[in-house]
Amino acid sequence: MGIVTLVSGGLDSTLMSLMAHEEGVELFPLFVNYGQLGAKKEWTACQRLHEQFDLPSVTNMDMSGFGKSISSGLTDSSLRINEDAFLPGRNLLFVLAGAAYACQTHAGSVALGLLNPVDHLFPDQTKEFVEESERMIELAMQRRIRVLTPLFEFSKKDILEMASERGITQAYSCHSGNDEPCGECIACVEIANAKNWR
């Protein structure tokens, strides 16, 4: 059975999708617009990368009203992009959207590009969250859909190296939505720290 890959046009989800593609897995890529500041840049990068690596075309699910009602540094430019980054329910929203799409496409799994966080541990980034999500999906949809986090054991440094090996150079991983990386959001800081780590 195939996998719904939750993709954002960033390094992590692009690498995750490409690794699955290399294994011959049938992919159903899904981009969720949850009202994030970088939605347009992310979507453009997503389409470009999937075309570049001959990955299946991406479905764009518009749930932008979520971010308009639930504010965080990811959805509201008046808030701090790093310190106020936690968006309640974000990953749960991704899992729910992915599982519903899996029902539609008859896929057996949903994959997120979650890494094991070092400095920024949100409650929806844990193994417990993933396990409970699977139970919730089965209860709500009467179907067993696995929630996969294939990158969870890798560091950001590992991700940068594996992405470089595969020629992933045009990803958009900044949360600001600006043309150039802001250097302040969690994604930018993680990448900068990984590059400086020896």
trRosetta pair geometry for C-beta under 8 A, 3 or more apart (Angstrom, degrees):
i j d omega theta_ij theta_ji phi_ij phi_ji
1 26 7.7 -99 161 54 30 117
1 106 6.9 -121 -144 141 103 76
1 107 5.9 127 159 -158 98 40
1 108 3.3 89 96 -17 141 116
1 109 7.2 130 102 -2 107 81
2 25 6.7 122 -137 167 59 80
2 26 3.5 -74 -99 94 105 102
2 27 6.4 -165 -167 -71 108 13
2 28 5.5 90 132 -18 132 101
2 105 6.7 -68 74 132 130 116
2 106 7.5 76 33 94 102 70
2 107 4.3 -72 85 -114 85 90
2 108 7.0 135 56 15 38 76
2 109 7.9 -135 118 41 40 81
3 20 6.0 -94 56 -163 144 151
3 25 5.6 11 10 157 116 129
3 26 7.2 145 18 82 66 59
3 27 6.0 -27 68 -112 85 60
3 28 7.0 -168 94 27 37 81
3 107 5.8 129 -103 -169 11 124
3 108 7.3 -45 -82 60 59 71
3 109 4.6 -25 -116 76 85 102
3 110 7.2 150 -167 -102 75 17
3 111 5.2 29 172 -14 125 115
3 148 6.9 -36 -142 29 128 141
4 28 4.7 -41 -100 79 65 105
4 29 7.7 140 -162 -102 55 14
4 30 5.4 7 -175 -3 102 124
4 98 4.6 161 110 -164 132 87
4 99 7.8 -156 47 -70 148 25
4 101 5.1 121 -125 94 147 111
4 102 4.7 -106 -13 -71 130 86
4 105 6.7 134 -76 48 100 136
4 107 4.9 149 -33 78 83 160
4 109 7.1 -160 28 100 71 51
4 110 4.7 -20 68 -111 106 71
4 111 7.0 176 85 20 52 71
5 13 6.9 132 163 -171 99 92
5 16 6.4 166 -150 113 115 107
5 17 4.6 104 163 -96 162 94
5 20 6.5 -164 -77 39 130 153
5 27 5.3 -14 -2 -155 121 106
5 28 7.1 155 15 68 71 47
5 29 5.0 -29 67 -104 101 65
5 30 7.0 162 76 22 47 72
5 111 5.0 -20 -111 63 65 110
6 13 6.4 -94 102 -129 61 128
6 30 5.7 -34 -105 73 56 94
6 31 8.0 119 -164 -99 55 31
6 32 6.7 -15 -151 -3 100 112
6 94 5.2 60 -148 -174 157 112
6 97 7.7 100 -110 83 113 107
6 98 5.2 -65 -64 -78 108 130
6 110 6.7 41 -31 179 105 94
6 111 6.6 -159 15 86 79 54
6 112 5.2 -3 47 -101 128 66
6 113 7.2 -132 81 -2 88 82
7 13 4.4 156 -128 147 55 128
7 14 6.9 81 -147 -73 105 55
7 16 8.0 -159 -95 68 80 108
7 17 5.8 12 -90 -47 121 140
7 29 4.9 -9 5 -160 135 104
7 30 6.8 139 22 63 81 39
7 31 5.6 -52 79 -79 83 77
7 46 5.5 122 127 -136 111 112
7 50 7.6 77 143 -63 166 115
7 58 6.1 -99 67 -121 132 128
7 113 7.9 75 -109 -22 49 124
8 12 7.9 22 42 63 114 92
8 13 4.9 115 21 21 81 148
8 31 6.8 129 -99 -132 38 85
8 42 5.1 -50 176 -164 74 124
8 46 6.7 -119 148 -77 15 114
8 113 7.5 -110 15 33 108 135
9 13 7.5 16 15 68 24 120
9 14 7.1 29 -158 -55 21 111
9 31 7.5 38 -28 -118 91 124
9 41 7.3 -174 105 126 152 63
9 42 4.2 169 37 -167 129 58
9 43 6.6 -101 -38 -47 140 11
9 44 7.1 60 -127 67 154 49
9 45 3.1 102 -173 85 120 105
9 46 3.7 -83 -68 -50 92 72
9 47 7.9 -14 -95 8 112 55
9 48 7.8 62 -136 41 105 93
9 49 6.4 157 -135 10 63 129
9 171 6.3 153 154 -154 59 67
9 172 4.8 0 129 46 114 97
10 13 5.6 76 59 23 84 96
10 14 6.6 -157 88 -7 36 98
10 42 7.1 -25 -39 -130 83 98
10 45 7.5 70 -57 109 38 144
10 113 7.3 -174 81 88 108 158
10 171 5.3 70 -162 173 28 115
10 172 6.3 -77 -85 83 60 49
10 173 4.0 91 -141 -101 99 76
10 187 6.9 -92 -138 -148 139 141
11 14 6.1 -71 -147 41 21 108
11 15 6.0 18 163 -17 64 112
11 159 5.9 97 135 152 119 116
11 160 7.2 -8 -175 -90 153 57
11 163 5.1 -41 -157 -87 101 161
11 168 6.4 122 -132 127 72 132
11 171 4.6 140 -66 99 59 165
11 173 5.2 -14 -2 -69 93 135
11 191 7.5 125 6 -96 150 117
12 15 6.1 -62 -150 37 23 107
12 16 6.3 24 154 -20 62 110
12 113 3.5 128 134 160 104 130
12 114 7.9 96 166 -45 143 10
12 115 6.5 -108 -121 -37 135 104
12 151 6.0 -159 -159 72 94 171
12 159 6.0 -29 -95 -149 72 145
12 173 7.6 100 0 -118 86 117
13 16 5.4 -49 -144 36 35 118
13 17 6.3 35 156 -19 65 105
13 112 7.9 -54 -100 -165 96 44
13 113 3.9 -116 -73 -22 62 143
14 17 5.9 -56 -150 37 30 109
14 18 6.2 26 155 -17 65 109
14 49 5.1 -62 -125 162 127 154
14 53 7.9 131 -172 7 97 149
14 163 7.3 68 88 -125 108 110
14 168 5.5 143 116 -143 130 137
14 171 5.3 -132 9 -99 149 119
15 18 5.8 -58 -144 39 30 109
15 19 6.2 32 157 -21 66 106
15 113 7.4 105 57 -131 88 122
15 151 7.0 83 94 -89 115 134
15 159 6.0 -172 26 -155 167 85
15 162 5.8 84 -152 106 133 112
15 163 5.0 -81 -78 -82 119 88
15 166 7.1 144 -120 39 79 145
15 168 6.3 -101 -73 -3 80 167
16 19 6.0 -57 -150 34 25 110
16 20 6.6 22 155 -14 61 108
16 111 6.0 -179 161 142 128 124
16 113 4.6 -137 -17 -94 142 92
16 150 5.7 136 -138 60 95 114
16 151 5.7 -84 -82 -31 103 117
17 20 5.8 -58 -151 38 31 109
17 21 6.2 34 151 -22 66 108
17 27 6.2 75 -153 -140 91 152
17 29 6.3 26 -124 -96 139 112
17 50 7.7 -47 131 -99 153 87
17 55 5.9 40 147 -137 123 152
18 21 5.4 -52 -145 36 33 116
18 22 6.4 40 153 -24 64 102
18 53 5.7 -64 -105 175 106 159
18 55 7.1 -87 -86 -71 65 127
18 166 5.8 107 135 172 153 158
18 168 7.1 -136 -11 -65 157 124
19 22 5.6 -50 -151 30 31 115
19 23 6.8 25 151 -14 61 105
19 150 6.7 -165 90 127 138 145
19 162 7.8 2 -70 163 118 134
20 23 5.7 -61 -156 38 35 109
20 25 4.4 -63 176 53 90 132
20 27 6.0 113 108 -80 125 112
20 111 6.9 -174 -60 18 149 172
20 150 7.4 172 -62 1 97 166
21 24 7.7 56 179 -65 34 19
21 25 6.8 -88 -79 52 28 80
21 27 6.2 -37 -78 -22 85 137
21 53 7.2 120 74 141 163 115
21 55 5.7 -94 -80 -106 151 92
26 107 7.7 -148 99 -110 102 93
27 55 6.5 -35 76 -166 150 96
27 56 5.2 -174 85 21 96 122
28 56 7.0 -46 -103 94 32 151
28 59 7.5 -3 172 7 81 121
28 101 6.6 -177 129 143 127 111
28 102 7.4 152 67 -98 141 57
28 105 4.6 95 -115 136 162 171
28 107 5.3 -119 19 -55 135 140
29 46 7.7 165 158 -177 132 109
29 50 6.4 -128 37 -104 171 139
29 55 6.6 68 -38 144 142 118
29 56 5.8 171 5 81 103 95
29 57 7.4 -147 54 113 116 27
29 58 4.3 -64 109 -108 119 77
29 59 6.9 159 93 19 64 71
30 58 7.0 160 -96 -164 14 80
30 59 5.3 -22 -112 67 67 99
30 61 6.1 14 -173 -9 100 118
30 97 6.7 -179 147 132 140 105
30 98 5.9 174 61 -104 146 74
30 101 5.2 122 -85 76 149 175
31 42 7.3 160 -157 129 120 104
31 43 6.0 113 156 -110 155 78
31 46 5.2 56 -87 179 138 172
31 58 5.1 51 -17 162 109 126
31 59 6.9 -175 26 87 75 46
31 60 5.0 -22 71 -108 110 64
31 61 6.8 174 84 22 52 72
32 61 5.1 -21 -109 68 64 108
32 63 6.0 -14 -170 28 92 118
32 93 7.0 154 166 127 151 100
32 94 5.8 -154 24 -109 157 73
32 97 5.2 108 -98 86 129 165
33 36 7.2 -128 -154 26 56 86
33 39 4.8 64 -137 -147 96 127
33 43 7.0 -4 -77 -64 109 123
33 60 6.4 29 -17 -176 112 93
33 61 6.8 -171 23 87 75 52
33 62 5.1 -13 60 -118 121 54
33 63 6.3 156 80 39 61 60
33 64 5.0 -22 131 -64 103 91
34 39 7.9 -167 41 -90 48 115
34 63 5.2 -10 -105 88 61 101
34 64 6.7 138 170 -101 12 39
34 66 4.8 -47 -165 70 83 127
34 67 5.1 109 132 -38 69 107
34 75 7.5 -81 115 -88 85 121
34 87 7.7 117 123 140 135 153
34 90 6.6 125 121 -135 168 81
34 93 6.0 95 -113 114 134 148
34 94 7.9 -66 -50 -65 138 78
35 39 7.1 -58 -145 -49 9 138
35 63 7.4 -84 -20 109 85 63
35 64 4.2 114 -75 -163 73 61
35 65 6.7 -143 -59 27 127 8
35 66 5.5 -160 5 69 121 68
35 67 1.9 -163 86 49 118 115
35 68 5.1 -137 -131 -30 146 67
35 75 4.9 37 116 -137 99 117
36 39 5.0 137 67 -55 80 84
36 42 7.1 30 86 1 130 146
36 67 5.9 -148 -51 -92 42 160
36 74 5.2 -43 -129 159 90 97
36 75 5.8 -79 -105 -87 41 72
36 175 7.0 -95 -173 -154 114 79
36 177 7.6 170 135 -64 78 108
37 74 6.3 -145 6 176 95 44
37 75 6.4 -168 -37 -114 77 23
37 76 8.0 -107 -62 5 107 13
37 77 6.2 112 -111 -69 131 87
37 81 7.8 -63 26 -116 155 109
37 175 6.4 72 54 157 112 67
37 176 6.0 -59 113 -176 135 25
37 177 3.9 -119 142 -19 83 125
38 41 4.9 -62 -168 53 82 110
38 42 5.0 87 128 -31 95 104
38 172 6.8 -176 177 141 125 117
38 174 6.3 166 -99 96 145 69
38 175 5.7 -128 -13 -155 129 30
38 176 6.4 70 -68 66 104 32
38 177 4.0 -149 -86 -77 54 67
39 42 5.8 -60 -142 39 24 112
39 43 6.1 23 162 -20 64 109
39 64 6.9 10 -97 -104 168 110
39 177 7.2 -3 19 -106 56 114
40 43 6.0 -56 -146 35 27 109
40 44 6.4 26 156 -17 62 108
40 177 6.9 67 41 -151 91 102
41 44 5.9 -56 -149 37 30 111
41 45 6.3 28 155 -16 64 108
41 172 4.9 -157 145 178 99 157
41 174 7.6 -20 108 64 150 94
41 177 5.7 169 6 -143 123 53
41 178 7.9 -3 -48 60 158 21
41 179 7.7 -168 -104 -99 131 39
42 45 5.8 -59 -149 39 29 109
42 46 6.1 36 152 -27 65 108
42 172 5.6 -143 -95 88 49 121
43 46 5.4 -50 -146 31 31 118
43 47 6.6 29 158 -16 64 103
43 60 6.3 35 -133 -113 120 126
44 47 6.1 -56 -152 36 29 107
44 48 6.3 26 154 -17 64 111
44 172 7.4 56 71 -9 88 150
45 48 5.7 -59 -146 40 31 112
45 49 6.0 25 161 -17 68 111
45 170 6.5 -172 -141 136 89 82
45 171 5.9 82 176 -152 133 38
45 172 3.7 -156 -38 6 156 109
46 49 6.3 -61 -146 38 22 105
46 50 6.4 16 160 -14 61 111
46 58 5.3 -38 149 17 116 172
47 50 6.1 -61 -146 38 27 107
47 51 6.4 23 157 -15 64 109
47 57 7.9 14 -130 -146 78 75
47 58 6.3 -118 -85 33 63 120
48 51 6.0 -63 -153 38 27 108
48 52 6.2 28 153 -23 65 110
48 170 5.9 -87 119 124 130 135
49 52 5.4 -51 -141 34 33 115
49 53 6.2 2 168 6 67 109
49 55 7.4 5 124 27 75 130
49 168 7.1 34 -139 -137 120 92
49 170 6.3 -171 -77 83 88 99
49 171 6.5 39 -78 -89 144 69
50 53 6.6 -67 -138 52 25 89
50 55 4.1 -93 -146 71 74 106
50 56 6.9 -57 -169 75 121 35
50 57 6.5 121 131 -114 141 33
50 58 5.5 -175 -24 -31 163 103
51 54 7.6 23 -175 -76 29 36
51 55 7.9 -68 -38 44 20 76
52 170 7.1 130 -29 44 163 132
53 166 7.9 22 -112 160 131 113
59 101 7.1 170 77 -140 145 136
61 97 5.6 156 103 -167 162 129
61 101 7.3 -104 -60 -67 141 129
63 66 5.0 20 145 -7 96 118
63 93 6.8 179 122 177 155 124
63 97 6.8 -107 -26 -86 148 137
64 67 6.0 -54 -164 39 54 104
64 68 6.4 55 142 -23 75 107
65 68 5.3 -57 -147 37 41 116
65 69 6.3 26 160 -10 72 109
66 69 6.4 -75 -157 43 25 98
66 70 5.8 -26 168 27 68 113
66 89 7.8 -127 -168 100 123 120
66 93 6.2 72 -147 -128 166 157
67 70 6.4 -68 -114 63 29 78
67 71 7.7 79 -174 -99 60 40
67 72 7.9 -82 -138 31 84 87
67 74 7.3 -98 -130 106 121 89
67 75 3.5 -158 -167 -130 104 135
67 76 7.9 -169 173 -41 88 73
67 87 7.4 -26 -109 -147 84 141
68 75 7.3 -130 -60 172 31 124
70 75 7.1 72 91 48 66 161
70 87 6.3 98 126 -166 112 88
70 88 6.3 -117 -169 57 131 90
70 89 6.9 -54 -173 47 172 117
71 75 5.8 -140 -135 81 46 109
71 76 4.2 13 -152 -23 102 143
71 79 6.3 139 159 -27 107 143
72 75 5.4 70 47 22 72 95
72 76 6.6 141 57 20 24 97
72 79 6.4 -131 169 92 26 156
72 84 5.7 -177 -167 144 62 84
72 85 6.1 52 162 -175 114 21
72 86 6.0 -136 -136 84 133 38
72 87 3.9 -119 7 -82 153 79
72 88 7.8 166 -60 2 124 63
72 90 7.9 -57 21 -53 156 127
73 76 7.0 -69 -102 60 23 76
73 79 4.6 -122 -85 111 62 105
73 80 5.2 -47 -99 93 128 45
73 81 4.2 156 171 -123 115 26
73 82 6.5 -102 142 8 167 20
73 83 6.9 122 -51 61 149 52
73 84 3.8 129 -41 82 103 85
73 85 4.6 -53 56 -79 120 50
73 175 7.3 57 123 128 91 138
73 185 7.5 174 133 -120 119 91
74 81 7.3 95 -74 -148 44 70
74 85 5.9 71 -41 -151 95 66
74 87 5.3 -66 42 -43 127 130
74 90 7.6 40 63 -100 157 147
74 175 5.3 -77 -118 -170 80 123
75 87 6.5 94 -10 -109 115 131
76 79 4.6 63 88 6 104 109
76 84 8.0 -58 65 121 104 135
79 84 4.1 -102 165 93 115 155
80 83 4.2 8 103 47 139 99
80 84 4.5 118 57 5 78 102
80 85 8.0 -69 106 -39 76 68
81 84 7.3 -12 -60 56 9 86
81 85 6.6 40 161 -81 44 90
81 175 5.8 158 -173 92 109 116
81 176 6.0 -10 -128 -87 158 81
81 182 6.6 5 89 106 165 161
81 184 5.7 88 70 106 120 108
81 185 4.6 -69 143 -89 116 87
82 85 5.8 -24 -157 -38 24 116
82 184 5.5 -111 -35 155 120 81
82 185 5.7 -165 -75 -125 77 34
82 186 5.9 138 -131 -51 76 69
82 189 6.9 66 -120 -18 128 139
85 120 7.3 -7 72 -161 139 140
85 175 7.1 34 -128 131 108 175
85 185 7.0 119 -99 -156 125 81
85 186 5.3 58 -125 -20 173 123
86 122 5.4 162 -116 -117 101 120
87 90 4.1 76 86 -52 107 121
89 92 4.8 -70 -155 53 61 115
89 93 5.4 72 144 -34 88 99
89 124 7.6 134 -113 -59 13 157
90 93 5.8 -57 -154 30 25 112
90 94 6.7 25 150 -18 61 103
90 124 6.6 164 60 79 77 152
91 94 5.2 -45 -149 32 41 117
91 95 6.4 42 152 -19 68 101
91 112 6.9 51 -150 -143 101 159
91 114 7.5 48 -131 -81 137 122
91 122 7.8 145 -5 102 128 125
91 124 3.8 167 45 146 124 123
91 125 6.9 164 -36 -70 162 58
91 129 6.9 45 103 151 135 141
92 95 5.7 -51 -147 37 33 111
92 96 6.2 34 153 -18 65 107
92 124 6.0 -99 -33 -127 82 137
92 129 7.9 -106 -72 -171 84 110
92 133 7.0 -157 -120 -107 70 109
93 96 5.8 -55 -145 38 29 111
93 97 6.2 27 157 -16 65 108
94 97 5.9 -59 -147 39 27 108
94 98 6.0 23 157 -16 65 113
94 112 6.2 87 126 -104 136 118
95 98 5.7 -58 -143 41 27 111
95 99 6.1 27 158 -20 65 109
95 110 6.2 128 -140 105 62 151
95 112 7.2 -45 -77 -50 81 131
95 133 4.7 -67 -179 -163 162 136
95 137 7.2 -110 155 -62 104 117
95 147 5.9 -4 -133 -117 114 131
96 99 5.9 -55 -143 36 26 109
96 100 6.4 25 158 -16 62 107
96 137 7.8 -168 -105 -94 54 89
97 100 6.0 -58 -149 37 28 109
97 101 6.3 24 154 -15 64 110
98 101 5.7 -58 -147 40 31 110
98 102 6.2 38 150 -26 65 104
98 110 3.6 101 135 -141 127 131
98 111 8.0 -154 -167 33 149 38
98 112 7.6 -125 -22 -63 165 87
99 102 5.3 -47 -147 30 34 117
99 103 6.8 40 151 -21 62 97
99 110 5.6 -70 -66 -35 62 143
99 137 4.6 -135 -137 -129 155 124
99 141 6.3 -158 150 -15 116 155
99 145 5.0 143 -133 83 92 155
99 147 7.9 -41 -70 -79 105 95
100 103 5.7 -46 -157 28 35 114
100 104 6.7 35 145 -18 63 105
100 141 7.5 -158 -91 -94 59 136
101 104 5.3 -52 -151 36 39 116
101 105 6.1 14 157 -1 71 111
101 107 7.5 9 116 29 77 127
101 110 7.9 104 61 -103 98 108
102 105 6.2 -66 -135 51 28 93
102 106 7.7 -81 171 92 57 4
102 107 4.1 -94 -139 69 79 98
102 108 7.1 -163 -171 -16 120 5
102 109 7.0 -163 -124 68 141 15
102 110 5.6 -98 -45 -61 134 92
102 145 5.0 111 101 -136 152 138
103 106 7.7 22 -173 -74 24 38
103 141 6.0 -128 -72 -166 136 135
103 143 6.3 133 -100 49 97 157
103 145 7.5 -77 -55 -63 76 141
107 110 7.5 101 111 -69 126 60
107 145 7.6 60 101 -137 79 108
108 145 6.6 -172 -179 -128 39 64
108 146 6.5 26 140 19 81 98
109 145 6.4 156 -105 -176 29 72
109 146 4.2 -26 -111 68 94 96
109 147 7.3 171 -161 -82 78 18
109 148 5.2 34 175 -15 128 116
110 145 6.1 46 -10 153 97 115
110 146 7.3 -172 28 92 62 52
110 147 5.4 -17 68 -113 97 65
110 148 6.9 179 86 23 42 79
111 147 7.9 151 -91 -168 32 46
111 148 4.2 -28 -103 74 79 108
111 149 7.4 160 -155 -81 66 29
111 150 6.2 -3 -151 -4 120 106
112 130 8.0 -142 38 -106 127 107
112 147 7.0 6 0 -177 108 92
112 148 7.3 166 22 84 63 55
112 149 5.6 -21 68 -99 89 80
113 149 7.9 114 -144 -145 8 69
113 151 5.6 20 -157 25 63 139
114 125 5.8 173 -153 -147 119 75
114 130 7.6 -142 44 -69 157 122
114 149 4.5 -39 55 -139 108 119
114 151 6.8 167 74 68 42 94
114 152 5.7 14 99 -90 91 87
115 151 5.6 -52 -86 123 72 106
115 152 6.4 161 -140 -123 28 38
115 154 6.4 -78 -128 78 97 77
115 155 7.4 78 -170 -141 126 22
115 156 6.4 55 -176 -68 171 73
115 159 7.0 -68 -89 -43 134 138
116 152 5.3 81 -50 178 85 69
116 153 6.5 43 -20 -103 127 27
116 154 7.8 153 14 55 96 37
116 155 7.8 -52 57 -89 98 53
117 120 5.2 -93 -170 73 131 63
117 121 4.8 169 90 -86 123 61
117 122 7.3 78 9 13 167 70
117 125 5.2 31 -6 135 126 150
118 155 8.0 29 -42 -133 126 91
120 186 5.4 -23 -11 -137 173 130
121 125 6.1 -142 -151 68 56 125
121 126 7.4 53 -169 -67 101 94
122 125 4.9 90 59 -6 80 111
123 126 6.7 -43 -167 1 41 116
123 129 6.6 132 148 -73 63 126
124 129 5.0 144 -140 -149 46 157
125 129 6.8 68 27 30 14 148
126 129 4.7 110 59 -1 78 99
126 130 7.3 -139 102 -2 49 84
127 130 5.6 -53 -154 35 39 113
127 131 6.3 38 151 -19 69 105
127 149 7.9 -129 -103 41 67 145
127 152 7.4 92 -81 -176 89 154
128 131 5.7 -55 -146 38 32 111
128 132 6.2 26 158 -14 67 109
129 132 6.0 -61 -145 42 27 106
129 133 6.2 35 153 -29 63 107
130 133 5.6 -52 -150 28 29 117
130 134 7.0 32 153 -21 61 99
130 147 5.0 -160 -163 103 84 122
130 149 5.8 -86 -99 -18 152 125
131 134 6.0 -51 -160 27 33 111
131 135 7.0 29 147 -14 63 104
132 135 5.5 -52 -153 36 41 113
132 136 6.2 44 149 -22 70 105
133 136 5.6 -54 -147 36 33 113
133 137 6.3 36 154 -22 66 104
133 147 4.9 35 93 -29 122 165
134 137 5.8 -52 -148 33 30 112
134 138 6.5 28 155 -17 63 106
134 144 7.6 26 -177 -155 97 71
134 145 7.1 -154 -135 80 74 60
134 146 6.4 -2 -115 -129 122 40
134 147 5.1 -132 -65 7 88 103
135 138 5.9 -58 -151 37 30 109
135 139 6.3 29 153 -17 65 109
136 139 5.7 -58 -149 39 30 111
136 140 6.0 15 160 -10 68 114
137 140 6.0 -65 -140 45 25 102
137 141 5.5 -22 177 22 67 117
137 143 7.3 -62 146 77 92 74
137 144 7.9 95 103 -139 106 29
137 145 5.0 -85 142 51 145 105
137 147 7.4 153 -7 -46 144 108
138 141 6.9 -68 -117 56 17 81
138 142 7.2 54 -177 -113 53 16
138 143 6.6 -132 -121 75 58 30
138 144 5.3 17 -101 -93 112 58
138 145 7.4 -170 -67 22 70 69
139 142 7.9 3 -177 -65 14 50
141 145 7.1 8 73 -2 142 121
149 152 4.1 57 125 -46 113 117
151 154 5.0 -63 -170 37 73 118
151 159 6.6 44 -161 -91 129 109
154 158 4.0 -126 -167 86 99 139
154 159 5.7 117 129 -54 127 80
154 162 7.6 -38 -155 0 153 140
155 158 4.7 109 52 1 71 99
155 159 7.2 -128 101 -4 44 86
155 194 6.9 160 142 -120 96 109
156 159 5.3 -48 -150 33 40 117
156 160 6.4 43 151 -22 67 100
156 190 4.9 -167 -98 164 162 99
156 191 6.6 -131 171 -89 130 43
156 193 7.1 69 71 79 143 94
156 194 3.8 -116 108 -71 105 140
157 160 5.8 -50 -149 33 32 111
157 161 6.5 30 153 -16 63 106
157 194 4.3 -169 -70 -160 64 95
157 195 8.0 175 -108 -60 80 29
157 197 5.4 -93 -72 74 134 124
158 161 5.8 -61 -152 38 31 110
158 162 6.2 22 156 -13 68 110
159 162 6.0 -59 -143 41 28 105
159 163 6.0 28 158 -19 65 111
159 194 7.5 -39 52 -158 94 165
160 163 5.9 -57 -143 39 26 110
160 164 6.2 29 156 -21 62 109
160 191 7.0 123 -81 -142 121 78
160 194 5.4 154 -14 129 136 132
160 195 6.8 -173 -144 -75 171 73
161 164 5.8 -55 -148 35 28 112
161 165 6.5 32 153 -22 63 105
162 165 5.6 -49 -149 32 33 116
162 166 6.7 17 156 -6 63 109
163 166 6.1 -69 -152 45 31 101
163 168 4.0 -77 -169 60 89 121
163 171 7.3 -51 -163 -7 141 141
164 167 7.6 44 -175 -70 31 25
164 168 7.3 -80 -63 49 26 76
164 169 7.9 66 -116 -76 59 82
168 171 5.7 28 163 -32 103 114
173 181 7.5 8 70 -109 80 114
173 187 4.6 -159 152 166 91 129
173 188 7.3 152 106 -70 95 56
173 191 6.4 114 95 -48 144 139
174 177 7.6 -133 108 -19 98 24
174 178 6.6 -58 119 49 144 83
174 180 8.0 67 -19 128 169 33
174 181 4.4 -171 -71 -125 132 68
174 182 5.5 134 -163 6 124 85
174 185 5.9 120 -161 40 67 134
174 187 5.9 -168 -107 84 30 124
174 188 5.5 34 -111 -60 85 105
175 182 7.5 -62 58 24 69 132
175 185 3.9 -179 36 -162 109 157
175 186 6.9 44 -12 37 140 79
175 187 5.6 140 -28 14 92 119
175 188 7.7 -109 15 -13 83 95
176 181 7.6 126 25 -157 122 38
176 182 3.9 115 -33 -40 148 132
176 184 7.6 76 -64 54 123 97
176 185 5.9 -149 -41 -31 83 131
178 181 7.5 151 77 -102 105 7
178 182 5.7 111 29 -67 132 88
181 188 5.0 145 177 -112 110 116
181 191 7.9 -79 -153 63 155 143
182 185 5.5 75 62 -9 124 96
182 188 5.7 -135 64 -26 72 160
183 188 5.0 -140 -107 155 18 142
183 189 7.7 83 176 -68 45 64
183 192 7.0 63 -143 -52 75 144
184 188 6.3 33 34 65 29 137
184 189 7.1 8 -172 -50 19 101
185 188 4.9 91 55 11 76 103
185 189 6.9 -147 93 -5 36 91
186 189 5.8 -59 -143 40 29 110
186 190 6.1 32 158 -22 66 108
187 190 5.9 -55 -147 34 27 111
187 191 6.6 24 156 -15 62 107
188 191 5.9 -59 -151 37 30 109
188 192 6.2 28 154 -17 66 109
189 192 5.7 -56 -145 39 31 111
189 193 6.1 31 157 -19 66 108
190 193 5.9 -56 -145 38 27 110
190 194 6.3 27 156 -20 63 108
191 194 5.7 -56 -147 36 30 111
191 195 6.4 30 155 -19 64 106
192 195 5.9 -56 -150 35 30 111
192 196 6.5 17 156 -9 64 111
193 196 5.9 -66 -148 44 30 105
193 197 6.2 38 153 -35 67 107
194 197 5.6 -48 -143 22 32 116
